[in-house]
Amino acid sequence: MSRKASDNVEYTLRSLSNLMGEKKRRKPDEAAGERTLIAADSCTSINSQSSAATAPSCAAGDELERAARRQFQQDVTPGFVYVVSVFSALGGFLFGYDTGVVSGAMLLLKKDMNLSALWQELLVSSTVGAAALSALAGGVLNGIVGRRPCILFASILFIAGAAVLAAAPDKETLLGGRVVVGLGIGIASMTVPVYIAEAAPPHLRGRLVTINTLFITGGQFFAAVMDGAFSYLPRDGWRYMLGLSALPAILQFLGFLFLPESPRWLIQKGQTQKARRVLSRIRGVQTIDEEYDSIKNSIDEEEKEVGAGGPVIYRMLVYPPTRRALIVGCGLQLFQQLAGINTVMYYSATILQMSGVDDDRLAIWLSAITAFTNFSFTLVGVWLVEKVGRRKLTLGSLTGTTLALIVLALGFLLSAQVSPPITLKPTDPASQNSTCSKYSFCTGCMLDSSCGFCYKVNGSNIIDSSCIPVDPKTTEQSAWGRCTNETKSKSGTNWAYNYCPTSYSWTALLGLVLYLVFFAPGMGPMPWTVNSEIYPLWARSTGNACSSGVNWICNVMISLTFLHTAEYLTYYGVFFLYAGFASVGLIFIYGCLPETKGKKLEEIESLFENRLCTCGASESDEGRYIEYIRVKGSNYHLSDNDASDVE
Ligand SMILES: O[C@H]1[C@H](O)[C@@H](O)[C@H](O)[C@@H](O)[C@H]1O
């Protein structure tokens, strides 16, 4: 593409963002911003000379100061940074869509392609496994070629993967497509938060990076809706489900042809002129010297302190502040996954069946409601992150998540205790020889993946119940006897696979909803947000690669072992186990996560300088405000302490 064409499109994007800025400036109370600033300025100047005498004339000082702050925030936040963030967050949307869509697609695929359980597991876990590998490799790639080419490369992988999946003639090609998509997800998951954090102004960084997680959960919700919609097609519905992700990927690719490289990466690579141009473009102001110098100085200082030789991961491990940051970053991602979010997301249909839902399509639509809860409560996180800060949000969220896990576990425990007994023993030799004949209660039968519970209902009582082997081809019926599809309606029996009919099953639904309400605003987004900001520039790609790798590896481990662990520990045992993991996470986060809200990226390293635990380090809104005033050339004093900063 010619330079001129690219300049034109960039001009259009910028006009769009300027327009957003213009609109804002036209609001009446904000139009007075500059005047307010001057008024507040004279008020505080007088104050600094004779505070007692002038106190009455400054009675409205607080109000003026607030207006001046509002003006400051608009001045340093042009709309362009939102355009940059939204195009980047399309990577998050694809991450959510491609990990979410497979559960619904699988229901159709296993019939169309006659997939065995092993192939189903392969198609799900190959994507997550590939994401783990490419997230780890993405660190090196980011450092060498930059953030923008990595995002472009990820969108190419998403487009190619979607095309292969939509056209796949056999299961081997499907597997190839899922691996390609997984490679894209891994690179996007580690690059996008870093890119947004490096482009955002400090007071909005948390919110903009959290928008990426909003897009992840939005992608998961959209995938669930598409799963529901295309499940009505008689054939090939899965091709549309899997192929649709090409559209946002194409949009992202086109957008990124015109979006700039991260200014911090450019400065690190010595491309100073380009970095200055990008900085003034995304800040929308000419006076970027302050920010440029602060980034440049911190890079120079870091090089002096840490040295430039040896692999980055080695230098991170031997330098205490980055080692501590790495422990915190990886720990957050570890506990995000150990709290079991993806068993809830991937197995919500199964968990909902425990609440008595025995229709496949209904289960898909109910999973869409679960995904919607996750999405809408992530929005609460976007709103809260700059208000209460990362630390309080994460701690509050994990506390609620732990309680919700206990509710889930108690729900399953109650259900197990009132589990219906098995009253009929099979008479035919084939049934007698199977493991199903050894259970006396429904719970045992439910947890054995080769058996299902066959029963009749008389009023509110369960009668004539038996545990029979499941049909190896479909879990919708028993292999033989009263609960095959042909005999069910004639004999008036019901077939329960993977669940037991009990009057306490609503507690599972309650626990599930509570879980997402608490998890989504904090534990969902904060590990990504915090990781994007806690490493110094030289260690940022590697730090994020490692922590994203930890996230994906634990994701595979937990989601693949869920059903097997439930066989050994029962369902309530698994949820008690996750509640245990979450409690350990709570202690870890309480002790180790500092507050990074409002800090400049270059200041955050100092939070990890002295010890592992820097609990509740304060924000620096005031500092940034003073800096803004200095940039504007005023001699503005907030208080005696701040005054010394200004001069
Ligand atoms: O932050 C995200 C989000 O919470 C998703 O819902 C979940 O599926 C991902 O594993 C997690 O990393």
The ligand as an SDF file (V2000), in Angstrom:
LIG
                    3D

 12 12  0  0  0  0  0  0  0  0999 V2000
  -10.1080  -13.4450   31.3450 O   0  0  0  0  0  0  0  0  0  0  0  0
  -10.6500  -14.4560   30.5650 C   0  0  0  0  0  0  0  0  0  0  0  0
  -12.1470  -14.5390   30.7580 C   0  0  0  0  0  0  0  0  0  0  0  0
  -12.4420  -14.6220   32.0910 O   0  0  0  0  0  0  0  0  0  0  0  0
  -12.7450  -15.7080   30.0120 C   0  0  0  0  0  0  0  0  0  0  0  0
  -14.1120  -15.8230   30.3030 O   0  0  0  0  0  0  0  0  0  0  0  0
  -12.0330  -17.0110   30.2450 C   0  0  0  0  0  0  0  0  0  0  0  0
  -12.5720  -17.9970   29.4120 O   0  0  0  0  0  0  0  0  0  0  0  0
  -10.5490  -16.8900   30.0200 C   0  0  0  0  0  0  0  0  0  0  0  0
   -9.8830  -18.0860   30.2980 O   0  0  0  0  0  0  0  0  0  0  0  0
   -9.9650  -15.7760   30.8550 C   0  0  0  0  0  0  0  0  0  0  0  0
   -8.5950  -15.6840   30.6310 O   0  0  0  0  0  0  0  0  0  0  0  0
  1  2  1  0
  2  3  1  0
  2 11  1  0
  3  4  1  0
  3  5  1  0
  5  6  1  0
  5  7  1  0
  7  8  1  0
  7  9  1  0
  9 10  1  0
  9 11  1  0
 11 12  1  0
M  END
$$$$
